Amino acid sequence: MTVSLNTLCRFAVLAVGLALGGQASAGTATIDCGTGSPSWNSQTNTLSCGAGGGTQCSITGPNSAAVNTQFTLTANCPSGSTYTWTGGAATGCTGATCNVTETVVSTKNYTVDTESSTPSANFPVTITAGPVPAGCSLSASPTSGGPTAQNVTLTANCTSGTDPITIAWSSNASSCPTSMTIGTPAQCTINNVSANTTWTASFSNSVGQATNNPRSATYTYSAGGGGNFAGCPGGTITIDNTWGNMAIDTAEYGDFGGNILSVRFTVPATGASTSLKTTSWVEYGDGPTVREAVFSTKACDFTGANALKTSFGAAMKSLDQIRFSFLYKVGAAGSSNAGLVAGQSYYINVRNKTSAGADTCGYGDCRMRGAVQN
């Protein structure tokens, strides 16, 4: 606002005259107060340009935002180059825009001003808990392999939700990361997978559980073998049994603890007995350990696809047992026994793992003793 002193009041003219050290002369002086309002103080004989309409800052932005989610506040000030923000995580911002991320559910009040403006009124933003995890997935890479053991990488991811996101894994992936943020998937590698294996992961945050829990990923193991042990992984105890009765102590052949035992025998082309026979295996010398065993046409095979079957279709497969036995005979399969073919090779495959693929030999050699009856 531009004002003339001779229209303000006579004291203004007098003050100008006194300031000049003589008689005030008749004349007009003007002062530009911009958008401010001129004010004369008769006590101190001073003229000032006070704050006027339009000099107060204001703020625009969202009325609500989720915790741990960035949002932007914008200052609307008539002038100024340095902005002073207050309130929550906005404190310390110095620009016309302020990017804010709050971590606690509450209502925050924000203000802003400049060196030549007056502070804005409080601008309230409600900080909410936000959504549960969504778009969550679990994948394995590779998804299949064999006949040797493979390292499998698991990737857990969610496309939306309030950070941080907690991951609860199945026991066979307990070493994997237990938290992640949106846009940064969690990964881990499971070493030496040599069995059909499924992993699961459940996702949650401070709000609750993901609606599609749990997610799963599967690795399919294809064992080699056939007429020899070529498809078995390194360290496998391989025993080539001739046709005839045989007693086996695993300790005589090597370390069985974390390895596979595969025993082969071949039915003679002619002259083999057709009576019912059995192969039986028990713990020997170490504490009880559950195992997986398959009577198969392939070495080191635990898929069950190549397992011998009874006449009812039941596979010759033992899961999560400390001891096991299989019945068989040369000829047709029966209700409880498998049928062998003359001239064909067969394999008794054993390992110290659960049906889910978790290792069970936590100490010692987990030694076994077995008998093959032919």
VMD Tcl script that draws the C-alpha trace (Angstrom):
set ca {
  {0.00 0.00 0.00}
  {1.32 3.49 -0.89}
  {0.30 6.32 1.46}
  {0.82 10.09 1.49}
  {2.06 11.58 4.72}
  {-0.21 14.58 4.46}
  {-3.22 12.26 4.41}
  {-1.99 10.10 7.28}
  {-1.99 12.70 10.03}
  {-0.38 15.95 10.86}
  {2.01 14.27 13.28}
  {3.69 12.57 10.43}
  {4.47 15.92 8.80}
  {5.72 17.31 12.09}
  {7.92 14.28 12.58}
  {9.48 14.73 9.16}
  {10.13 18.38 9.88}
  {11.75 17.70 13.23}
  {13.85 15.01 11.66}
  {15.14 17.58 9.19}
  {16.03 19.92 12.02}
  {13.82 22.81 11.00}
  {10.35 24.02 10.29}
  {8.24 21.44 8.53}
  {7.47 22.53 5.08}
  {4.31 21.88 3.22}
  {4.79 18.90 0.88}
  {3.97 15.30 0.29}
  {6.14 12.22 0.96}
  {5.07 8.73 0.08}
  {5.93 5.35 1.64}
  {5.22 2.01 -0.06}
  {4.15 -0.63 2.48}
  {3.51 -3.25 -0.13}
  {0.67 -5.47 1.10}
  {1.14 -4.30 4.70}
  {-1.00 -1.77 6.55}
  {0.67 1.55 7.62}
  {0.53 2.39 11.33}
  {1.57 5.61 13.17}
  {2.72 5.39 16.80}
  {2.21 8.85 18.37}
  {4.12 7.86 21.50}
  {7.32 7.05 19.64}
  {6.63 9.19 16.56}
  {7.26 6.22 14.25}
  {5.55 5.05 11.13}
  {5.56 1.29 10.44}
  {4.20 -1.08 7.85}
  {2.55 -3.87 9.82}
  {1.40 -7.27 8.61}
  {-1.49 -7.00 6.26}
  {-3.89 -9.29 4.47}
  {-2.26 -11.96 2.24}
  {1.05 -12.32 4.12}
  {0.15 -15.52 6.02}
  {1.38 -18.88 4.70}
  {-0.89 -21.83 4.12}
  {-0.29 -25.56 3.52}
  {-1.76 -28.01 1.04}
  {-1.40 -31.79 1.23}
  {-3.29 -34.98 2.08}
  {-5.65 -35.10 5.05}
  {-4.51 -38.64 5.93}
  {-1.57 -40.97 5.25}
  {-0.43 -44.45 6.31}
  {2.46 -45.00 8.69}
  {5.84 -45.55 7.01}
  {4.42 -44.13 3.75}
  {5.85 -40.88 2.35}
  {3.53 -37.96 1.55}
  {4.20 -34.35 0.43}
  {3.22 -31.05 2.06}
  {3.40 -27.83 -0.03}
  {3.84 -24.32 1.42}
  {1.88 -21.44 -0.12}
  {3.59 -18.24 1.03}
  {3.44 -14.78 -0.66}
  {7.18 -14.26 -0.26}
  {10.31 -15.70 1.22}
  {13.16 -17.93 0.17}
  {13.77 -19.95 3.35}
  {10.92 -22.00 4.74}
  {10.63 -23.11 8.34}
  {8.51 -26.19 8.93}
  {7.39 -27.57 12.29}
  {5.41 -30.61 13.35}
  {6.28 -34.32 13.34}
  {8.75 -35.46 10.71}
  {8.31 -32.18 8.80}
  {10.46 -30.34 11.35}
  {13.70 -29.36 9.67}
  {12.42 -29.03 6.09}
  {13.58 -25.79 4.42}
  {11.97 -25.85 0.98}
  {8.56 -24.97 -0.40}
  {7.76 -28.70 -0.43}
  {8.39 -31.12 2.41}
  {8.39 -34.92 2.03}
  {7.16 -36.52 5.26}
  {7.13 -40.11 6.55}
  {5.57 -40.73 9.95}
  {6.11 -43.96 11.90}
  {3.42 -43.75 14.61}
  {-0.37 -43.82 14.31}
  {-1.57 -40.35 15.47}
  {-2.74 -36.96 14.24}
  {0.11 -34.57 13.35}
  {-0.18 -30.77 13.08}
  {2.19 -29.02 10.68}
  {3.01 -25.30 10.21}
  {5.27 -23.32 7.87}
  {6.48 -19.73 7.55}
  {9.21 -17.67 5.90}
  {11.40 -14.80 7.02}
  {8.94 -12.27 5.54}
  {5.61 -14.04 6.12}
  {3.56 -15.05 9.12}
  {3.15 -18.72 10.12}
  {0.37 -20.77 8.66}
  {-2.44 -22.18 10.70}
  {-2.04 -25.79 11.85}
  {-2.49 -28.27 9.02}
  {-3.64 -31.61 10.54}
  {-2.88 -34.97 8.91}
  {-4.28 -38.21 10.35}
  {-1.62 -40.97 10.34}
  {-3.39 -44.34 9.96}
  {-2.24 -47.92 10.37}
  {-2.44 -48.60 6.64}
  {-3.27 -51.85 4.82}
  {-2.27 -55.47 5.48}
  {0.27 -57.06 3.09}
  {-1.18 -57.86 -0.35}
  {0.04 -59.31 -3.61}
  {2.41 -61.61 -1.70}
  {4.24 -64.46 -3.42}
  {6.96 -67.06 -2.89}
  {9.03 -68.52 -5.74}
  {11.90 -70.99 -6.11}
  {14.73 -70.91 -8.63}
  {15.38 -73.39 -10.09}
  {12.09 -75.25 -9.73}
  {13.51 -78.65 -10.69}
  {16.81 -80.46 -11.07}
  {18.84 -83.57 -10.49}
  {20.33 -86.06 -10.34}
  {22.87 -84.19 -8.19}
  {21.88 -81.89 -5.33}
  {21.02 -78.29 -6.26}
  {21.13 -74.94 -4.47}
  {17.66 -73.38 -4.61}
  {17.02 -69.63 -4.18}
  {13.73 -68.61 -2.56}
  {12.25 -65.14 -3.20}
  {9.47 -63.70 -1.00}
  {7.70 -60.52 -2.14}
  {4.60 -58.37 -1.53}
  {3.39 -55.60 -3.86}
  {1.55 -53.49 -1.28}
  {1.01 -53.08 2.45}
  {2.40 -51.13 5.38}
  {6.12 -51.64 6.05}
  {7.84 -53.46 7.60}
  {6.42 -56.84 6.61}
  {7.22 -59.90 8.75}
  {7.78 -63.31 7.14}
  {7.17 -66.60 8.96}
  {8.83 -69.51 7.13}
  {8.33 -73.26 7.33}
  {11.00 -75.05 9.36}
  {12.98 -76.14 6.28}
  {13.62 -72.46 5.45}
  {14.18 -71.16 9.00}
  {17.46 -69.47 8.03}
  {15.75 -67.11 5.56}
  {15.17 -63.35 6.30}
  {12.22 -62.71 8.60}
  {11.29 -59.22 7.37}
  {11.11 -57.16 4.17}
  {9.84 -53.85 2.77}
  {7.65 -53.19 -0.24}
  {9.83 -53.04 -3.35}
  {12.70 -54.99 -1.76}
  {12.01 -58.75 -1.89}
  {13.58 -61.09 0.67}
  {15.85 -63.81 -0.73}
  {17.75 -66.79 0.65}
  {19.45 -69.90 -0.73}
  {18.76 -73.45 0.45}
  {21.85 -75.54 -0.24}
  {22.09 -79.13 -1.51}
  {18.44 -79.87 -2.18}
  {18.15 -83.48 -3.32}
  {14.46 -84.27 -2.77}
  {11.04 -83.05 -3.73}
  {10.71 -80.09 -1.36}
  {8.01 -77.53 -0.60}
  {8.64 -74.32 1.36}
  {5.99 -71.97 2.76}
  {5.97 -68.35 3.92}
  {3.27 -66.33 5.72}
  {3.25 -62.52 5.62}
  {2.02 -60.02 8.22}
  {2.54 -56.45 9.47}
  {1.40 -54.26 12.35}
  {-2.13 -54.26 10.93}
  {-2.61 -58.00 10.47}
  {-2.09 -61.09 8.32}
  {-2.02 -61.15 4.53}
  {-5.25 -62.56 3.13}
  {-3.51 -65.16 0.92}
  {-1.33 -66.83 3.61}
  {0.56 -69.04 3.34}
  {2.33 -68.91 -0.03}
  {4.38 -71.90 -1.21}
  {7.19 -72.80 -3.62}
  {8.20 -76.27 -4.75}
  {11.35 -77.90 -6.08}
  {11.05 -81.19 -7.99}
  {14.02 -83.53 -7.76}
  {14.65 -86.07 -10.51}
  {17.12 -88.75 -9.53}
  {19.36 -90.46 -12.01}
  {20.34 -94.09 -11.82}
  {19.04 -97.06 -13.73}
  {21.63 -99.74 -14.21}
  {24.27 -97.97 -12.07}
  {24.84 -95.22 -9.48}
  {25.80 -92.48 -11.98}
  {22.94 -90.22 -10.90}
  {23.77 -90.24 -7.19}
  {25.22 -87.10 -5.54}
  {28.76 -86.98 -4.21}
  {29.26 -88.72 -0.86}
  {26.57 -91.34 -1.48}
  {27.22 -94.74 0.12}
  {26.74 -97.15 -2.77}
  {26.62 -100.91 -2.16}
  {26.44 -103.27 -5.10}
  {24.98 -106.40 -3.52}
  {25.15 -109.70 -5.32}
  {22.04 -111.86 -5.32}
  {21.96 -113.58 -1.99}
  {21.50 -112.77 1.70}
  {23.51 -109.81 2.96}
  {23.96 -108.03 6.33}
  {24.93 -104.35 6.10}
  {26.41 -101.99 8.72}
  {26.55 -98.46 7.22}
  {29.59 -97.58 9.36}
  {31.65 -100.04 7.32}
  {31.04 -98.08 4.13}
  {31.47 -94.42 5.10}
  {29.69 -91.47 6.67}
  {25.95 -91.98 6.41}
  {24.89 -88.94 8.51}
  {24.26 -86.38 5.81}
  {24.55 -88.70 2.82}
  {22.39 -91.14 0.89}
  {22.61 -94.92 1.14}
  {21.77 -96.79 -2.07}
  {21.94 -100.60 -2.15}
  {21.56 -102.36 -5.51}
  {20.82 -106.00 -6.25}
  {19.97 -107.69 -9.55}
  {17.60 -110.61 -9.91}
  {19.23 -113.50 -11.82}
  {17.87 -114.08 -15.30}
  {17.04 -117.67 -14.35}
  {16.81 -119.83 -11.25}
  {15.78 -117.19 -8.69}
  {13.54 -118.35 -5.85}
  {9.97 -117.08 -6.01}
  {9.36 -117.23 -2.25}
  {8.43 -114.14 -0.23}
  {11.48 -112.18 0.99}
  {12.16 -109.08 3.07}
  {14.70 -106.33 3.62}
  {14.72 -104.88 7.17}
  {16.60 -101.87 8.59}
  {17.08 -100.65 12.18}
  {18.97 -97.99 14.14}
  {22.41 -99.21 15.17}
  {24.59 -97.52 17.79}
  {23.28 -93.94 17.60}
  {20.22 -92.22 18.96}
  {16.87 -92.73 17.16}
  {16.59 -90.84 13.86}
  {13.60 -90.70 11.52}
  {14.36 -91.45 7.88}
  {13.01 -91.67 4.37}
  {13.40 -94.91 2.41}
  {12.24 -96.01 -1.06}
  {12.45 -99.42 -2.79}
  {12.97 -98.20 -6.36}
  {14.05 -99.08 -9.89}
  {16.46 -96.10 -9.78}
  {19.46 -95.35 -7.59}
  {19.20 -92.46 -5.10}
  {15.57 -91.89 -6.10}
  {13.13 -90.51 -3.52}
  {10.41 -89.16 -5.82}
  {8.17 -92.21 -5.41}
  {7.51 -92.22 -9.16}
  {9.88 -95.17 -9.62}
  {9.00 -96.93 -6.38}
  {7.91 -100.58 -6.53}
  {4.23 -101.11 -5.69}
  {1.94 -103.72 -4.20}
  {-0.91 -105.19 -6.19}
  {-3.10 -102.49 -4.62}
  {-0.80 -99.73 -5.89}
  {0.78 -98.87 -2.52}
  {4.33 -97.62 -3.03}
  {7.25 -99.31 -1.29}
  {8.12 -96.10 0.54}
  {8.72 -95.38 4.24}
  {8.38 -91.82 5.58}
  {9.38 -90.38 8.95}
  {10.15 -93.80 10.47}
  {13.15 -94.88 12.57}
  {13.06 -98.45 11.21}
  {11.46 -99.91 8.10}
  {11.10 -103.08 6.02}
  {9.87 -104.01 2.54}
  {8.36 -107.32 1.34}
  {9.00 -108.58 -2.19}
  {9.28 -111.69 -4.32}
  {10.26 -112.66 -7.85}
  {7.00 -112.75 -9.78}
  {3.71 -110.94 -9.39}
  {3.13 -108.29 -6.71}
  {0.86 -109.19 -3.83}
  {-1.37 -107.28 -1.42}
  {1.64 -106.42 0.80}
  {4.65 -107.15 -1.37}
  {6.29 -105.85 -4.53}
  {6.95 -108.06 -7.54}
  {10.46 -108.36 -9.05}
  {11.33 -109.19 -12.66}
  {14.15 -111.62 -13.53}
  {17.24 -109.82 -14.84}
  {16.14 -106.41 -13.47}
  {18.15 -104.29 -10.98}
  {16.52 -102.73 -7.90}
  {17.65 -100.18 -5.32}
  {17.01 -99.64 -1.61}
  {17.51 -95.89 -1.12}
  {17.72 -94.39 2.39}
  {18.51 -90.94 3.80}
  {18.27 -89.17 7.17}
  {15.55 -86.67 6.28}
  {11.90 -86.04 7.05}
  {9.24 -86.29 4.38}
  {9.46 -82.48 4.11}
  {13.18 -82.68 3.28}
  {14.57 -81.49 6.63}
  {17.79 -83.10 7.91}
  {17.33 -85.33 10.96}
  {20.88 -86.47 11.76}
  {21.95 -83.84 14.25}
  {24.79 -85.79 15.83}
  {26.97 -88.83 15.19}
  {26.74 -90.91 12.05}
  {23.09 -91.97 12.52}
  {24.33 -95.45 11.75}
  {21.99 -98.18 10.49}
  {22.07 -101.93 10.17}
  {20.14 -103.75 7.47}
  {19.53 -107.17 5.98}
  {18.77 -107.97 2.35}
  {17.21 -111.39 1.83}
  {17.44 -113.01 -1.62}
}
mol new
graphics top color blue
foreach p $ca { graphics top sphere $p radius 0.5 }
foreach p [lrange $ca 0 end-1] q [lrange $ca 1 end] { graphics top cylinder $p $q radius 0.2 }
display resetview
